[in-house]
Amino acid sequence: GHTSGILHFTHPGNAPTCRLAATVQLPLAGARITLGYAGDVRQFDSAGLKRHAWRNCFLIGYTRQLKLLRK
């Protein structure tokens, strides 16, 4: 553990983050194709410790509207 008793607090200067998200819907013969991207970048730098975490997520979706026929 920490025996020196020093606390290091995080703030936007030493722990910047960035989140991005985007989607596009394209019509396709009575249906829709959805393409999306989500990105998350986190960095930390304090007391000589550095951490970088990058996450990327890609999405491909297919949506079709169904009609119910009632008797």
PQR file of N, CA, C, O and H, with PARSE charges and radii, in Angstrom:
ATOM      1  N   GLY A   1       0.814  -1.188   0.000 -0.4000 1.5000
ATOM      2  CA  GLY A   1       0.000   0.000   0.000 -0.0000 2.0000
ATOM      3  C   GLY A   1       0.857   1.252   0.000  0.5500 1.7000
ATOM      4  O   GLY A   1       2.085   1.184  -0.055 -0.5500 1.4000
ATOM      5  N   HIS A   2       0.197   2.384   0.062 -0.4000 1.5000
ATOM      6  CA  HIS A   2       0.889   3.671   0.112 -0.0000 2.0000
ATOM      7  C   HIS A   2       1.277   3.965   1.555  0.5500 1.7000
ATOM      8  O   HIS A   2       0.416   4.136   2.418 -0.5500 1.4000
ATOM      9  H   HIS A   2      -0.800   2.440   0.106  0.4000 1.0000
ATOM     10  N   THR A   3       2.560   4.022   1.802 -0.4000 1.5000
ATOM     11  CA  THR A   3       3.021   4.352   3.144 -0.0000 2.0000
ATOM     12  C   THR A   3       3.438   5.808   3.251  0.5500 1.7000
ATOM     13  O   THR A   3       3.647   6.313   4.355 -0.5500 1.4000
ATOM     14  H   THR A   3       3.259   3.883   1.101  0.4000 1.0000
ATOM     15  N   SER A   4       3.564   6.501   2.099 -0.4000 1.5000
ATOM     16  CA  SER A   4       3.996   7.898   2.139 -0.0000 2.0000
ATOM     17  C   SER A   4       2.841   8.833   2.455  0.5500 1.7000
ATOM     18  O   SER A   4       3.076   9.988   2.810 -0.5500 1.4000
ATOM     19  H   SER A   4       3.395   6.091   1.203  0.4000 1.0000
ATOM     20  N   GLY A   5       1.603   8.376   2.337 -0.4000 1.5000
ATOM     21  CA  GLY A   5       0.446   9.204   2.667 -0.0000 2.0000
ATOM     22  C   GLY A   5       0.129  10.275   1.641  0.5500 1.7000
ATOM     23  O   GLY A   5      -0.585  11.228   1.955 -0.5500 1.4000
ATOM     24  H   GLY A   5       1.411   7.438   2.048  0.4000 1.0000
ATOM     25  N   ILE A   6       0.641  10.147   0.422 -0.4000 1.5000
ATOM     26  CA  ILE A   6       0.392  11.143  -0.614 -0.0000 2.0000
ATOM     27  C   ILE A   6      -0.817  10.712  -1.435  0.5500 1.7000
ATOM     28  O   ILE A   6      -0.886   9.577  -1.905 -0.5500 1.4000
ATOM     29  H   ILE A   6       1.222   9.374   0.168  0.4000 1.0000
ATOM     30  N   LEU A   7      -1.763  11.622  -1.601 -0.4000 1.5000
ATOM     31  CA  LEU A   7      -2.941  11.364  -2.421 -0.0000 2.0000
ATOM     32  C   LEU A   7      -2.810  12.106  -3.737  0.5500 1.7000
ATOM     33  O   LEU A   7      -2.387  13.262  -3.760 -0.5500 1.4000
ATOM     34  H   LEU A   7      -1.706  12.545  -1.219  0.4000 1.0000
ATOM     35  N   HIS A   8      -3.166  11.458  -4.825 -0.4000 1.5000
ATOM     36  CA  HIS A   8      -3.156  12.077  -6.148 -0.0000 2.0000
ATOM     37  C   HIS A   8      -4.576  12.038  -6.700  0.5500 1.7000
ATOM     38  O   HIS A   8      -5.111  10.961  -6.961 -0.5500 1.4000
ATOM     39  H   HIS A   8      -3.510  10.520  -4.807  0.4000 1.0000
ATOM     40  N   PHE A   9      -5.177  13.187  -6.876 -0.4000 1.5000
ATOM     41  CA  PHE A   9      -6.534  13.273  -7.385 -0.0000 2.0000
ATOM     42  C   PHE A   9      -6.510  13.410  -8.905  0.5500 1.7000
ATOM     43  O   PHE A   9      -5.586  13.990  -9.474 -0.5500 1.4000
ATOM     44  H   PHE A   9      -4.741  14.062  -6.664  0.4000 1.0000
ATOM     45  N   THR A  10      -7.533  12.871  -9.546 -0.4000 1.5000
ATOM     46  CA  THR A  10      -7.632  12.997 -10.994 -0.0000 2.0000
ATOM     47  C   THR A  10      -8.447  14.229 -11.351  0.5500 1.7000
ATOM     48  O   THR A  10      -9.373  14.613 -10.636 -0.5500 1.4000
ATOM     49  H   THR A  10      -8.284  12.400  -9.084  0.4000 1.0000
ATOM     50  N   HIS A  11      -8.089  14.834 -12.458 -0.4000 1.5000
ATOM     51  CA  HIS A  11      -8.792  15.999 -12.992 -0.0000 2.0000
ATOM     52  C   HIS A  11      -8.601  15.961 -14.513  0.5500 1.7000
ATOM     53  O   HIS A  11      -7.809  15.157 -15.003 -0.5500 1.4000
ATOM     54  H   HIS A  11      -7.338  14.522 -13.040  0.4000 1.0000
ATOM     55  N   PRO A  12      -9.302  16.804 -15.265 -0.5600 1.5000
ATOM     56  CA  PRO A  12      -9.183  16.749 -16.731  0.2800 2.0000
ATOM     57  C   PRO A  12      -7.757  16.936 -17.257  0.5500 1.7000
ATOM     58  O   PRO A  12      -7.468  16.540 -18.386 -0.5500 1.4000
ATOM     59  N   GLY A  13      -6.875  17.521 -16.475 -0.4000 1.5000
ATOM     60  CA  GLY A  13      -5.502  17.712 -16.927 -0.0000 2.0000
ATOM     61  C   GLY A  13      -4.678  16.439 -16.931  0.5500 1.7000
ATOM     62  O   GLY A  13      -3.793  16.291 -17.774 -0.5500 1.4000
ATOM     63  H   GLY A  13      -7.110  17.842 -15.558  0.4000 1.0000
ATOM     64  N   ASN A  14      -4.942  15.503 -16.003 -0.4000 1.5000
ATOM     65  CA  ASN A  14      -4.141  14.282 -15.966 -0.0000 2.0000
ATOM     66  C   ASN A  14      -4.944  13.024 -16.312  0.5500 1.7000
ATOM     67  O   ASN A  14      -4.386  11.927 -16.318 -0.5500 1.4000
ATOM     68  H   ASN A  14      -5.661  15.624 -15.319  0.4000 1.0000
ATOM     69  N   ALA A  15      -6.233  13.162 -16.598 -0.4000 1.5000
ATOM     70  CA  ALA A  15      -7.046  12.001 -16.975 -0.0000 2.0000
ATOM     71  C   ALA A  15      -8.063  12.383 -18.052  0.5500 1.7000
ATOM     72  O   ALA A  15      -9.267  12.332 -17.801 -0.5500 1.4000
ATOM     73  H   ALA A  15      -6.686  14.054 -16.593  0.4000 1.0000
ATOM     74  N   PRO A  16      -7.595  12.768 -19.258 -0.5600 1.5000
ATOM     75  CA  PRO A  16      -8.547  13.146 -20.308  0.2800 2.0000
ATOM     76  C   PRO A  16      -9.280  11.928 -20.875  0.5500 1.7000
ATOM     77  O   PRO A  16      -8.723  10.833 -20.959 -0.5500 1.4000
ATOM     78  N   THR A  17     -10.528  12.140 -21.259 -0.4000 1.5000
ATOM     79  CA  THR A  17     -11.323  11.094 -21.892 -0.0000 2.0000
ATOM     80  C   THR A  17     -12.019  11.664 -23.117  0.5500 1.7000
ATOM     81  O   THR A  17     -12.243  12.871 -23.212 -0.5500 1.4000
ATOM     82  H   THR A  17     -10.980  13.029 -21.191  0.4000 1.0000
ATOM     83  N   CYS A  18     -12.355  10.795 -24.044 -0.4000 1.5000
ATOM     84  CA  CYS A  18     -13.062  11.205 -25.256 -0.0000 2.0000
ATOM     85  C   CYS A  18     -13.971  10.062 -25.686  0.5500 1.7000
ATOM     86  O   CYS A  18     -13.536   8.915 -25.783 -0.5500 1.4000
ATOM     87  H   CYS A  18     -12.173   9.815 -23.968  0.4000 1.0000
ATOM     88  N   ARG A  19     -15.234  10.381 -25.941 -0.4000 1.5000
ATOM     89  CA  ARG A  19     -16.185   9.371 -26.412 -0.0000 2.0000
ATOM     90  C   ARG A  19     -16.815   9.844 -27.709  0.5500 1.7000
ATOM     91  O   ARG A  19     -17.257  10.987 -27.822 -0.5500 1.4000
ATOM     92  H   ARG A  19     -15.588  11.313 -25.862  0.4000 1.0000
ATOM     93  N   LEU A  20     -16.851   8.951 -28.683 -0.4000 1.5000
ATOM     94  CA  LEU A  20     -17.413   9.260 -29.992 -0.0000 2.0000
ATOM     95  C   LEU A  20     -18.472   8.215 -30.334  0.5500 1.7000
ATOM     96  O   LEU A  20     -18.313   7.035 -30.022 -0.5500 1.4000
ATOM     97  H   LEU A  20     -16.492   8.022 -28.592  0.4000 1.0000
ATOM     98  N   ALA A  21     -19.554   8.660 -30.977 -0.4000 1.5000
ATOM     99  CA  ALA A  21     -20.586   7.731 -31.441 -0.0000 2.0000
ATOM    100  C   ALA A  21     -21.206   8.279 -32.715  0.5500 1.7000
ATOM    101  O   ALA A  21     -21.487   9.474 -32.811 -0.5500 1.4000
ATOM    102  H   ALA A  21     -19.682   9.619 -31.230  0.4000 1.0000
ATOM    103  N   ALA A  22     -21.419   7.407 -33.693 -0.4000 1.5000
ATOM    104  CA  ALA A  22     -22.028   7.819 -34.959 -0.0000 2.0000
ATOM    105  C   ALA A  22     -22.777   6.632 -35.559  0.5500 1.7000
ATOM    106  O   ALA A  22     -22.303   5.497 -35.507 -0.5500 1.4000
ATOM    107  H   ALA A  22     -21.191   6.437 -33.615  0.4000 1.0000
ATOM    108  N   THR A  23     -23.953   6.906 -36.130 -0.4000 1.5000
ATOM    109  CA  THR A  23     -24.715   5.869 -36.827 -0.0000 2.0000
ATOM    110  C   THR A  23     -25.255   6.427 -38.135  0.5500 1.7000
ATOM    111  O   THR A  23     -25.502   7.626 -38.259 -0.5500 1.4000
ATOM    112  H   THR A  23     -24.338   7.828 -36.171  0.4000 1.0000
ATOM    113  N   VAL A  24     -25.433   5.549 -39.098 -0.4000 1.5000
ATOM    114  CA  VAL A  24     -26.006   5.894 -40.402 -0.0000 2.0000
ATOM    115  C   VAL A  24     -27.010   4.799 -40.751  0.5500 1.7000
ATOM    116  O   VAL A  24     -26.702   3.610 -40.658 -0.5500 1.4000
ATOM    117  H   VAL A  24     -25.232   4.574 -38.997  0.4000 1.0000
ATOM    118  N   GLN A  25     -28.220   5.211 -41.155 -0.4000 1.5000
ATOM    119  CA  GLN A  25     -29.235   4.254 -41.591 -0.0000 2.0000
ATOM    120  C   GLN A  25     -29.418   4.384 -43.096  0.5500 1.7000
ATOM    121  O   GLN A  25     -29.651   5.479 -43.608 -0.5500 1.4000
ATOM    122  H   GLN A  25     -28.470   6.177 -41.231  0.4000 1.0000
ATOM    123  N   LEU A  26     -29.311   3.267 -43.799 -0.4000 1.5000
ATOM    124  CA  LEU A  26     -29.426   3.251 -45.251 -0.0000 2.0000
ATOM    125  C   LEU A  26     -30.641   2.420 -45.661  0.5500 1.7000
ATOM    126  O   LEU A  26     -30.758   1.271 -45.235 -0.5500 1.4000
ATOM    127  H   LEU A  26     -29.121   2.377 -43.383  0.4000 1.0000
ATOM    128  N   PRO A  27     -31.552   2.967 -46.477 -0.5600 1.5000
ATOM    129  CA  PRO A  27     -32.697   2.174 -46.942  0.2800 2.0000
ATOM    130  C   PRO A  27     -32.248   1.119 -47.955  0.5500 1.7000
ATOM    131  O   PRO A  27     -31.364   1.361 -48.777 -0.5500 1.4000
ATOM    132  N   LEU A  28     -32.880  -0.058 -47.877 -0.4000 1.5000
ATOM    133  CA  LEU A  28     -32.503  -1.151 -48.766 -0.0000 2.0000
ATOM    134  C   LEU A  28     -33.725  -2.024 -49.037  0.5500 1.7000
ATOM    135  O   LEU A  28     -34.012  -2.934 -48.259 -0.5500 1.4000
ATOM    136  H   LEU A  28     -33.599  -0.254 -47.210  0.4000 1.0000
ATOM    137  N   ALA A  29     -34.443  -1.768 -50.114 -0.4000 1.5000
ATOM    138  CA  ALA A  29     -35.564  -2.601 -50.583 -0.0000 2.0000
ATOM    139  C   ALA A  29     -36.556  -2.947 -49.473  0.5500 1.7000
ATOM    140  O   ALA A  29     -36.774  -4.126 -49.193 -0.5500 1.4000
ATOM    141  H   ALA A  29     -34.210  -1.029 -50.747  0.4000 1.0000
ATOM    142  N   GLY A  30     -37.150  -1.962 -48.847 -0.4000 1.5000
ATOM    143  CA  GLY A  30     -38.146  -2.204 -47.806 -0.0000 2.0000
ATOM    144  C   GLY A  30     -37.565  -2.502 -46.434  0.5500 1.7000
ATOM    145  O   GLY A  30     -38.311  -2.814 -45.506 -0.5500 1.4000
ATOM    146  H   GLY A  30     -36.973  -1.004 -49.074  0.4000 1.0000
ATOM    147  N   ALA A  31     -36.280  -2.414 -46.293 -0.4000 1.5000
ATOM    148  CA  ALA A  31     -35.615  -2.651 -45.006 -0.0000 2.0000
ATOM    149  C   ALA A  31     -34.594  -1.536 -44.785  0.5500 1.7000
ATOM    150  O   ALA A  31     -34.467  -0.621 -45.598 -0.5500 1.4000
ATOM    151  H   ALA A  31     -35.674  -2.160 -47.047  0.4000 1.0000
ATOM    152  N   ARG A  32     -33.883  -1.629 -43.687 -0.4000 1.5000
ATOM    153  CA  ARG A  32     -32.832  -0.646 -43.395 -0.0000 2.0000
ATOM    154  C   ARG A  32     -31.587  -1.353 -42.891  0.5500 1.7000
ATOM    155  O   ARG A  32     -31.653  -2.300 -42.107 -0.5500 1.4000
ATOM    156  H   ARG A  32     -33.986  -2.372 -43.026  0.4000 1.0000
ATOM    157  N   ILE A  33     -30.474  -0.874 -43.356 -0.4000 1.5000
ATOM    158  CA  ILE A  33     -29.176  -1.323 -42.857 -0.0000 2.0000
ATOM    159  C   ILE A  33     -28.623  -0.190 -41.995  0.5500 1.7000
ATOM    160  O   ILE A  33     -28.579   0.961 -42.428 -0.5500 1.4000
ATOM    161  H   ILE A  33     -30.420  -0.105 -43.993  0.4000 1.0000
ATOM    162  N   THR A  34     -28.207  -0.517 -40.786 -0.4000 1.5000
ATOM    163  CA  THR A  34     -27.644   0.477 -39.875 -0.0000 2.0000
ATOM    164  C   THR A  34     -26.163   0.187 -39.678  0.5500 1.7000
ATOM    165  O   THR A  34     -25.780  -0.932 -39.336 -0.5500 1.4000
ATOM    166  H   THR A  34     -28.243  -1.453 -40.433  0.4000 1.0000
ATOM    167  N   LEU A  35     -25.343   1.192 -39.893 -0.4000 1.5000
ATOM    168  CA  LEU A  35     -23.904   1.105 -39.658 -0.0000 2.0000
ATOM    169  C   LEU A  35     -23.556   2.074 -38.543  0.5500 1.7000
ATOM    170  O   LEU A  35     -23.992   3.225 -38.558 -0.5500 1.4000
ATOM    171  H   LEU A  35     -25.654   2.101 -40.170  0.4000 1.0000
ATOM    172  N   GLY A  36     -22.778   1.617 -37.585 -0.4000 1.5000
ATOM    173  CA  GLY A  36     -22.459   2.487 -36.460 -0.0000 2.0000
ATOM    174  C   GLY A  36     -21.043   2.285 -35.955  0.5500 1.7000
ATOM    175  O   GLY A  36     -20.404   1.267 -36.217 -0.5500 1.4000
ATOM    176  H   GLY A  36     -22.424   0.682 -37.573  0.4000 1.0000
ATOM    177  N   TYR A  37     -20.575   3.283 -35.227 -0.4000 1.5000
ATOM    178  CA  TYR A  37     -19.245   3.249 -34.618 -0.0000 2.0000
ATOM    179  C   TYR A  37     -19.321   3.916 -33.248  0.5500 1.7000
ATOM    180  O   TYR A  37     -19.965   4.952 -33.085 -0.5500 1.4000
ATOM    181  H   TYR A  37     -21.094   4.110 -35.014  0.4000 1.0000
ATOM    182  N   ALA A  38     -18.668   3.321 -32.283 -0.4000 1.5000
ATOM    183  CA  ALA A  38     -18.535   3.926 -30.960 -0.0000 2.0000
ATOM    184  C   ALA A  38     -17.080   3.784 -30.527  0.5500 1.7000
ATOM    185  O   ALA A  38     -16.502   2.700 -30.601 -0.5500 1.4000
ATOM    186  H   ALA A  38     -18.145   2.479 -32.415  0.4000 1.0000
ATOM    187  N   GLY A  39     -16.504   4.878 -30.081 -0.4000 1.5000
ATOM    188  CA  GLY A  39     -15.116   4.873 -29.639 -0.0000 2.0000
ATOM    189  C   GLY A  39     -14.985   5.494 -28.259  0.5500 1.7000
ATOM    190  O   GLY A  39     -15.682   6.456 -27.935 -0.5500 1.4000
ATOM    191  H   GLY A  39     -16.973   5.759 -30.021  0.4000 1.0000
ATOM    192  N   ASP A  40     -14.098   4.946 -27.452 -0.4000 1.5000
ATOM    193  CA  ASP A  40     -13.884   5.433 -26.093 -0.0000 2.0000
ATOM    194  C   ASP A  40     -12.379   5.458 -25.839  0.5500 1.7000
ATOM    195  O   ASP A  40     -11.720   4.420 -25.889 -0.5500 1.4000
ATOM    196  H   ASP A  40     -13.532   4.164 -27.716  0.4000 1.0000
ATOM    197  N   VAL A  41     -11.847   6.629 -25.572 -0.4000 1.5000
ATOM    198  CA  VAL A  41     -10.415   6.789 -25.310 -0.0000 2.0000
ATOM    199  C   VAL A  41     -10.252   7.353 -23.904  0.5500 1.7000
ATOM    200  O   VAL A  41     -10.807   8.400 -23.573 -0.5500 1.4000
ATOM    201  H   VAL A  41     -12.383   7.472 -25.532  0.4000 1.0000
ATOM    202  N   ARG A  42      -9.488   6.647 -23.089 -0.4000 1.5000
ATOM    203  CA  ARG A  42      -9.231   7.099 -21.715 -0.0000 2.0000
ATOM    204  C   ARG A  42      -7.731   7.067 -21.453  0.5500 1.7000
ATOM    205  O   ARG A  42      -7.044   6.102 -21.789 -0.5500 1.4000
ATOM    206  H   ARG A  42      -9.037   5.796 -23.358  0.4000 1.0000
ATOM    207  N   GLN A  43      -7.240   8.139 -20.849 -0.4000 1.5000
ATOM    208  CA  GLN A  43      -5.823   8.224 -20.524 -0.0000 2.0000
ATOM    209  C   GLN A  43      -5.678   8.675 -19.078  0.5500 1.7000
ATOM    210  O   GLN A  43      -6.519   9.403 -18.552 -0.5500 1.4000
ATOM    211  H   GLN A  43      -7.798   8.923 -20.576  0.4000 1.0000
ATOM    212  N   PHE A  44      -4.605   8.235 -18.452 -0.4000 1.5000
ATOM    213  CA  PHE A  44      -4.340   8.606 -17.068 -0.0000 2.0000
ATOM    214  C   PHE A  44      -2.838   8.753 -16.894  0.5500 1.7000
ATOM    215  O   PHE A  44      -2.070   7.899 -17.338 -0.5500 1.4000
ATOM    216  H   PHE A  44      -3.922   7.644 -18.880  0.4000 1.0000
ATOM    217  N   ASP A  45      -2.423   9.821 -16.257 -0.4000 1.5000
ATOM    218  CA  ASP A  45      -1.007  10.059 -16.001 -0.0000 2.0000
ATOM    219  C   ASP A  45      -0.884  10.793 -14.672  0.5500 1.7000
ATOM    220  O   ASP A  45      -1.204  11.978 -14.575 -0.5500 1.4000
ATOM    221  H   ASP A  45      -3.047  10.515 -15.896  0.4000 1.0000
ATOM    222  N   SER A  46      -0.420  10.084 -13.653 -0.4000 1.5000
ATOM    223  CA  SER A  46      -0.271  10.693 -12.333 -0.0000 2.0000
ATOM    224  C   SER A  46       0.791   9.927 -11.553  0.5500 1.7000
ATOM    225  O   SER A  46       0.806   8.696 -11.555 -0.5500 1.4000
ATOM    226  H   SER A  46      -0.161   9.121 -13.731  0.4000 1.0000
ATOM    227  N   ALA A  47       1.658  10.643 -10.902 -0.4000 1.5000
ATOM    228  CA  ALA A  47       2.703  10.071 -10.045 -0.0000 2.0000
ATOM    229  C   ALA A  47       3.552   9.031 -10.784  0.5500 1.7000
ATOM    230  O   ALA A  47       3.937   8.015 -10.205 -0.5500 1.4000
ATOM    231  H   ALA A  47       1.646  11.643 -10.900  0.4000 1.0000
ATOM    232  N   GLY A  48       3.838   9.286 -12.050 -0.4000 1.5000
ATOM    233  CA  GLY A  48       4.673   8.370 -12.810 -0.0000 2.0000
ATOM    234  C   GLY A  48       3.948   7.158 -13.368  0.5500 1.7000
ATOM    235  O   GLY A  48       4.568   6.329 -14.032 -0.5500 1.4000
ATOM    236  H   GLY A  48       3.526  10.111 -12.521  0.4000 1.0000
ATOM    237  N   LEU A  49       2.656   7.033 -13.117 -0.4000 1.5000
ATOM    238  CA  LEU A  49       1.871   5.924 -13.653 -0.0000 2.0000
ATOM    239  C   LEU A  49       1.123   6.399 -14.892  0.5500 1.7000
ATOM    240  O   LEU A  49       0.476   7.447 -14.874 -0.5500 1.4000
ATOM    241  H   LEU A  49       2.151   7.707 -12.577  0.4000 1.0000
ATOM    242  N   LYS A  50       1.216   5.627 -15.960 -0.4000 1.5000
ATOM    243  CA  LYS A  50       0.524   5.983 -17.198 -0.0000 2.0000
ATOM    244  C   LYS A  50      -0.356   4.820 -17.629  0.5500 1.7000
ATOM    245  O   LYS A  50       0.050   3.659 -17.570 -0.5500 1.4000
ATOM    246  H   LYS A  50       1.741   4.777 -15.974  0.4000 1.0000
ATOM    247  N   ARG A  51      -1.571   5.151 -18.064 -0.4000 1.5000
ATOM    248  CA  ARG A  51      -2.500   4.132 -18.548 -0.0000 2.0000
ATOM    249  C   ARG A  51      -3.242   4.694 -19.749  0.5500 1.7000
ATOM    250  O   ARG A  51      -3.733   5.822 -19.713 -0.5500 1.4000
ATOM    251  H   ARG A  51      -1.900   6.094 -18.112  0.4000 1.0000
ATOM    252  N   HIS A  52      -3.321   3.905 -20.810 -0.4000 1.5000
ATOM    253  CA  HIS A  52      -4.053   4.291 -22.011 -0.0000 2.0000
ATOM    254  C   HIS A  52      -4.995   3.145 -22.360  0.5500 1.7000
ATOM    255  O   HIS A  52      -4.557   2.004 -22.510 -0.5500 1.4000
ATOM    256  H   HIS A  52      -2.922   2.989 -20.839  0.4000 1.0000
ATOM    257  N   ALA A  53      -6.271   3.436 -22.490 -0.4000 1.5000
ATOM    258  CA  ALA A  53      -7.264   2.422 -22.858 -0.0000 2.0000
ATOM    259  C   ALA A  53      -8.061   2.928 -24.056  0.5500 1.7000
ATOM    260  O   ALA A  53      -8.687   3.986 -23.997 -0.5500 1.4000
ATOM    261  H   ALA A  53      -6.628   4.362 -22.368  0.4000 1.0000
ATOM    262  N   TRP A  54      -8.031   2.173 -25.125 -0.4000 1.5000
ATOM    263  CA  TRP A  54      -8.765   2.516 -26.346 -0.0000 2.0000
ATOM    264  C   TRP A  54      -9.770   1.406 -26.599  0.5500 1.7000
ATOM    265  O   TRP A  54      -9.417   0.226 -26.598 -0.5500 1.4000
ATOM    266  H   TRP A  54      -7.523   1.313 -25.173  0.4000 1.0000
ATOM    267  N   ARG A  55     -11.025   1.786 -26.814 -0.4000 1.5000
ATOM    268  CA  ARG A  55     -12.064   0.813 -27.152 -0.0000 2.0000
ATOM    269  C   ARG A  55     -12.759   1.256 -28.426  0.5500 1.7000
ATOM    270  O   ARG A  55     -13.141   2.418 -28.563 -0.5500 1.4000
ATOM    271  H   ARG A  55     -11.312   2.744 -26.815  0.4000 1.0000
ATOM    272  N   ASN A  56     -12.919   0.338 -29.345 -0.4000 1.5000
ATOM    273  CA  ASN A  56     -13.621   0.601 -30.599 -0.0000 2.0000
ATOM    274  C   ASN A  56     -14.707  -0.449 -30.772  0.5500 1.7000
ATOM    275  O   ASN A  56     -14.489  -1.630 -30.504 -0.5500 1.4000
ATOM    276  H   ASN A  56     -12.608  -0.606 -29.234  0.4000 1.0000
ATOM    277  N   CYS A  57     -15.870  -0.014 -31.220 -0.4000 1.5000
ATOM    278  CA  CYS A  57     -16.990  -0.923 -31.429 -0.0000 2.0000
ATOM    279  C   CYS A  57     -17.663  -0.563 -32.748  0.5500 1.7000
ATOM    280  O   CYS A  57     -18.031   0.589 -32.978 -0.5500 1.4000
ATOM    281  H   CYS A  57     -16.046   0.945 -31.438  0.4000 1.0000
ATOM    282  N   PHE A  58     -17.818  -1.560 -33.606 -0.4000 1.5000
ATOM    283  CA  PHE A  58     -18.487  -1.357 -34.882 -0.0000 2.0000
ATOM    284  C   PHE A  58     -19.809  -2.119 -34.869  0.5500 1.7000
ATOM    285  O   PHE A  58     -19.894  -3.216 -34.317 -0.5500 1.4000
ATOM    286  H   PHE A  58     -17.519  -2.496 -33.419  0.4000 1.0000
ATOM    287  N   LEU A  59     -20.832  -1.538 -35.476 -0.4000 1.5000
ATOM    288  CA  LEU A  59     -22.173  -2.110 -35.455 -0.0000 2.0000
ATOM    289  C   LEU A  59     -22.701  -2.232 -36.873  0.5500 1.7000
ATOM    290  O   LEU A  59     -22.587  -1.301 -37.671 -0.5500 1.4000
ATOM    291  H   LEU A  59     -20.763  -0.647 -35.924  0.4000 1.0000
ATOM    292  N   ILE A  60     -23.278  -3.383 -37.181 -0.4000 1.5000
ATOM    293  CA  ILE A  60     -23.991  -3.579 -38.437 -0.0000 2.0000
ATOM    294  C   ILE A  60     -25.348  -4.161 -38.067  0.5500 1.7000
ATOM    295  O   ILE A  60     -25.424  -5.216 -37.437 -0.5500 1.4000
ATOM    296  H   ILE A  60     -23.370  -4.139 -36.534  0.4000 1.0000
ATOM    297  N   GLY A  61     -26.418  -3.477 -38.455 -0.4000 1.5000
ATOM    298  CA  GLY A  61     -27.759  -3.935 -38.106 -0.0000 2.0000
ATOM    299  C   GLY A  61     -28.662  -4.019 -39.320  0.5500 1.7000
ATOM    300  O   GLY A  61     -28.478  -3.303 -40.304 -0.5500 1.4000
ATOM    301  H   GLY A  61     -26.357  -2.621 -38.967  0.4000 1.0000
ATOM    302  N   TYR A  62     -29.642  -4.906 -39.234 -0.4000 1.5000
ATOM    303  CA  TYR A  62     -30.619  -5.084 -40.306 -0.0000 2.0000
ATOM    304  C   TYR A  62     -32.006  -4.990 -39.676  0.5500 1.7000
ATOM    305  O   TYR A  62     -32.299  -5.711 -38.722 -0.5500 1.4000
ATOM    306  H   TYR A  62     -29.791  -5.488 -38.434  0.4000 1.0000
ATOM    307  N   THR A  63     -32.863  -4.109 -40.196 -0.4000 1.5000
ATOM    308  CA  THR A  63     -34.203  -3.903 -39.657 -0.0000 2.0000
ATOM    309  C   THR A  63     -35.215  -4.016 -40.785  0.5500 1.7000
ATOM    310  O   THR A  63     -35.048  -3.428 -41.854 -0.5500 1.4000
ATOM    311  H   THR A  63     -32.626  -3.523 -40.971  0.4000 1.0000
ATOM    312  N   ARG A  64     -36.268  -4.782 -40.527 -0.4000 1.5000
ATOM    313  CA  ARG A  64     -37.340  -4.926 -41.510 -0.0000 2.0000
ATOM    314  C   ARG A  64     -38.667  -4.860 -40.770  0.5500 1.7000
ATOM    315  O   ARG A  64     -38.825  -5.475 -39.715 -0.5500 1.4000
ATOM    316  H   ARG A  64     -36.403  -5.260 -39.659  0.4000 1.0000
ATOM    317  N   GLN A  65     -39.609  -4.125 -41.316 -0.4000 1.5000
ATOM    318  CA  GLN A  65     -40.922  -3.983 -40.694 -0.0000 2.0000
ATOM    319  C   GLN A  65     -41.843  -5.072 -41.232  0.5500 1.7000
ATOM    320  O   GLN A  65     -41.993  -5.232 -42.444 -0.5500 1.4000
ATOM    321  H   GLN A  65     -39.480  -3.626 -42.173  0.4000 1.0000
ATOM    322  N   LEU A  66     -42.455  -5.813 -40.322 -0.4000 1.5000
ATOM    323  CA  LEU A  66     -43.371  -6.887 -40.693 -0.0000 2.0000
ATOM    324  C   LEU A  66     -44.806  -6.417 -40.517  0.5500 1.7000
ATOM    325  O   LEU A  66     -45.117  -5.679 -39.582 -0.5500 1.4000
ATOM    326  H   LEU A  66     -42.333  -5.683 -39.338  0.4000 1.0000
ATOM    327  N   LYS A  67     -45.666  -6.843 -41.409 -0.4000 1.5000
ATOM    328  CA  LYS A  67     -47.087  -6.508 -41.312 -0.0000 2.0000
ATOM    329  C   LYS A  67     -47.858  -7.770 -40.948  0.5500 1.7000
ATOM    330  O   LYS A  67     -47.683  -8.817 -41.571 -0.5500 1.4000
ATOM    331  H   LYS A  67     -45.414  -7.442 -42.169  0.4000 1.0000
ATOM    332  N   LEU A  68     -48.714  -7.663 -39.932 -0.4000 1.5000
ATOM    333  CA  LEU A  68     -49.527  -8.790 -39.505 -0.0000 2.0000
ATOM    334  C   LEU A  68     -50.862  -8.758 -40.235  0.5500 1.7000
ATOM    335  O   LEU A  68     -51.506  -7.712 -40.322 -0.5500 1.4000
ATOM    336  H   LEU A  68     -48.856  -6.812 -39.425  0.4000 1.0000
ATOM    337  N   LEU A  69     -51.270  -9.895 -40.753 -0.4000 1.5000
ATOM    338  CA  LEU A  69     -52.562 -10.012 -41.422 -0.0000 2.0000
ATOM    339  C   LEU A  69     -53.553 -10.645 -40.447  0.5500 1.7000
ATOM    340  O   LEU A  69     -53.292 -11.720 -39.908 -0.5500 1.4000
ATOM    341  H   LEU A  69     -50.747 -10.745 -40.682  0.4000 1.0000
ATOM    342  N   ARG A  70     -54.672  -9.991 -40.221 -0.4000 1.5000
ATOM    343  CA  ARG A  70     -55.675 -10.520 -39.294 -0.0000 2.0000
ATOM    344  C   ARG A  70     -56.828 -11.119 -40.074  0.5500 1.7000
ATOM    345  O   ARG A  70     -57.212 -10.606 -41.125 -0.5500 1.4000
ATOM    346  H   ARG A  70     -54.885  -9.117 -40.658  0.4000 1.0000
ATOM    347  N   LYS A  71     -57.375 -12.201 -39.559 -0.4000 1.5000
ATOM    348  CA  LYS A  71     -58.512 -12.863 -40.215 -0.0000 2.0000
ATOM    349  C   LYS A  71     -59.819 -12.278 -39.765  0.5500 1.7000
ATOM    350  O   LYS A  71     -60.878 -12.715 -40.215 -0.5500 1.4000
ATOM    351  H   LYS A  71     -57.064 -12.618 -38.706  0.4000 1.0000
TER
END
